[in-house]
Amino acid sequence: MTTQTNDKHYTVREMGELFGVSRSKLDRLVRQGKIKKTKFGATTLYKATEIQRYLASINQ
């Protein structure tokens, strides 16, 4: 039996609007292993939990 979560996902545009980050900053964070991205077809998505985890780590 598997557990499925309904985690919110954000597009690059939504990330910019909500958190004030650019596409290049997101790409850099992914390359550095600080956040993970998910591809859904041609769309790049970021999990809300990934962003919350990253923000918590920089606020410590």
C-alpha positions in Angstrom: 0.0 0.0 0.0 1.4 3.4 -0.9 0.6 6.8 0.6 -0.1 9.6 -1.8 0.1 13.2 -0.8 -1.5 16.1 -2.6 1.4 18.5 -2.4 0.9 21.9 -4.1 3.2 22.5 -7.1 4.3 25.9 -8.4 5.3 26.9 -11.9 8.3 29.1 -12.5 6.0 32.1 -13.0 4.2 31.4 -9.7 7.5 31.0 -7.9 8.5 34.5 -9.2 5.3 36.0 -8.1 5.1 34.3 -4.6 8.7 34.3 -3.6 10.4 36.9 -5.8 12.9 34.5 -7.4 13.9 34.5 -11.1 14.2 31.4 -13.4 18.0 31.7 -13.2 18.0 31.7 -9.4 15.7 28.6 -9.4 18.0 26.9 -11.9 21.0 27.7 -9.7 19.3 26.3 -6.6 18.5 23.1 -8.5 22.1 22.7 -9.7 23.3 23.3 -6.1 20.9 20.6 -4.9 19.1 23.0 -2.6 15.7 22.4 -4.2 14.3 19.8 -6.6 12.2 20.3 -9.7 9.7 18.1 -11.4 9.0 18.0 -15.1 5.5 17.5 -16.3 5.7 17.4 -20.1 7.3 20.7 -21.0 6.4 22.4 -17.7 8.8 22.7 -14.8 7.1 22.5 -11.4 8.4 23.0 -7.9 6.8 21.3 -4.8 5.6 23.6 -2.1 7.3 21.3 0.5 10.7 21.7 -1.3 10.4 25.5 -1.2 9.3 25.4 2.5 12.3 23.2 3.4 14.7 25.5 1.6 13.3 28.6 3.1 13.4 27.1 6.6 17.1 26.1 6.0 18.1 29.7 5.1 16.2 31.2 8.0 18.0 29.2 10.7 
